[in-house]
Amino acid sequence: MSENVPTTDPGWLDPADDAPEMTDELFEIAEFSIGGKVIRPATGYLGPNGVVRGRPPQRARAKQQVTLRLDPDVVERFRADGPGWQGRMNEALRKAAGL
């Protein structure tokens, strides 16, 4: 009778062992698609330190941080419309610059 010999190297690890655990938080940010059609877009991504909310950084077109002094009433006006005020302000500046 032959001896049972393992067919894989004992040091071999299944790649699935390195996969992140499927948590509720991961499902909350995940994109859902059926047949290639996106049903719900992603609201975050899996970064090196876990789940990160928001859009991943766009390396080629990353926005540039600047210090800008504005009149308080201008800032208050954009903030009054709620979250996303900085993006709306950016869009207003792009329009004013003709971009």
C-alpha positions, 0 to 999 in steps of 0.5 A: 500500500502506498503512503499518503503524500501531501500534494501541495507544499505545506508553506503554500497559502490559499490566496483567499486567506489574504482576502479581506473579510466581507463585513457589513461596512464593506458591503455598504460602500461596494458597487452593485451591478447586474449583468454589467449594469451598475445598480448602485455605484460605490461610495468608497474603496478598500484602502491599505488600512481598511475601508475608506469612504469617498472616492479614491485619489485620482493620481493624474488629476489630483486636486491641489490644496491652496490657502485662499481668503474669502469674504465670510458671506461668500463662504456662508452662502456656499455652506448654506446649501449643505455638504458638497459646498467646496465642490460647488464653489470649485464649479463656480470658480471654473465657470467664472474662469471659463473652464 
